[in-house]
Amino acid sequence: MKRIKLTISIIFLLSLICAVTAGASKVSFYANITAIEPIMEAFEAKTGIKGEYTRISTDKFLATVLTEFEVGKLLADVIQAPIPVLEILKERGVISSYTSPIAAVYPEWTRKDGIQLFGIEYVALIYNKELVKLEDVPKRYEDLADPKWKDK
């Protein structure tokens, strides 16, 4: 299942990059995720276009992208960031809506106002088996919003 999700994420990202790079010799990708090398390598192998990745921490992301955009020198062709950051960039006219054909395989809830949610890194919840019964173990992040976990 993890391999399928990662493959779909890579295909989605590749199709997005391809859409904005028609005729380009290189593409610049700004994100705040790690382990991006396999995606950049797959993109270059598929398209022959060199991918340049710049990792920007979330706390510097808006300042970097907005400054580049406002002076007319935004270097990124593709941007990946947390939803609140993308929403601000969209409001400011930095990014526009794009729906990749591969987005059709994602659940409807992953599409929001022209922004596509996708997963590329996996995170696991860890719990103490002596403190949490098996039947109470959260199955999704949303489960952590249950009031019974407050201050735990």
N, C-alpha and C positions, 0 to 999 in steps of 0.2 A: 504494500500500500504506500509506504514512504517513497519507494522508487517511482511509482506511478505519479504521485503528487509532484515530486521533484522534476520528473520528465515533463509533465504538463506545464509546470512553472517555467522551465527552461524554454520550452516551445513557445509559450506565451511571450516571454521576454524577447526571444529571438524574433518572433513575428513583429513585435512592436518596434524593435530596433530596425528591422528590414524596412518597415513602412516609412521611416523617417530618413532613411539613408540611400534612397534610390540614386544611383550614380555617384555616390560618395566613395572616397578612397579610405576614409577612416570615420569612425563614429566615437563620440565622447559620451560616456555614461556616468552620471552623478548618482550616487546612492549612499545609504548609510548601513549597508549590509556587508557581511563578510562572506568568504568562500565563493567569490564571484568568478574566480579563474576558470572553472569548467564551463561556465556560460560564455565567457569571452572567447575561450578556445573553440567551443562549438560554433559560435557565431562566425568566427574567422574561417573555420574549416568549411562551413556551409556557404558563405558568401564571398570569401576572399578579401573581405574588408577588415582592416585592423580595428579592433576595439580598444579604446582607452578608457580605463576605469579610474574614477576619482572617488575615494571614500571620504565623505564629509560627515562629521558627527552631527547629530540632530540639533544640538544647541548652536551650531554655526551654520546650519544648512540654509535657513531663511536669509540670513545676512549675506552669505556668499552668493546665492542665486539671485536675490533681489538686486544686490549691488551690480553684479555683472549685467543683469537684464536692463537696469535703469541707465547704464552708460552705453548700452547697445553692444555689449561684448559677451553675451552669454555663450559659454563654450560648450555647454551640454546639449547633446541632441536628444537624449533620453534621460528622464529623471524618475527615480524611485525614492519615495520618502514616506513617512507616516501620514496617514490620511489628513490630520489637521494641517500639516505643512502643505500637502498638495491642495487642499481646499483654499488656503491663503494664496498660494501661487496661482490658482485658477481665478480667484477673485481679482487679483492684480493683473491678469491678462498674460501671465508668463507661460502658462500651459493651456492647451485646448483639449477638448474631448477627442478621444480616439477609441474606437472599439475594434479590437483585433478579432479576426475570424475565430481564433482559438478560444476566445472568451465564451463562446457558446457552450463549451463543456464545463464551465464553472457555474455554480448555483446562482440563481437570480440575485440573492442577497449580496453577492460579491461585486455587483455593479451599482455604483452610486454616483449620480450626477456626472456621468462621463469619466469617472475614475474607476479603474478596475483593481480590485483587491486580488492579490495572489500571494501564495506562501512560498518561501524559498528556504527558510531556516526552520529547524524544528526545535521546539522547547518542550520539556517534559515537566510535569508536576511531580514533585517528590514529597512523600509524606512519611510520618513516623507510624509504623504499623501498631505500635503499642498505644498510640493516642487516637488513632482514627480507625474505625471499623471498616472492613472491606466494603460493606454495603453503603457506607457514607463517603467513600472516596469520590471526589469531584471527577467528572468525566470530561467536562469542557470548561473553558475559562469562565463562561457565564455562570457555572455552578459556584464559583468562588464568591459571587455576589450574594449568595444566600446569607441572611443575617446570622445564621449559626456559626459562620466563620469569622465574624467581627472580632477584632483584637486577638486572633489566634495565630 
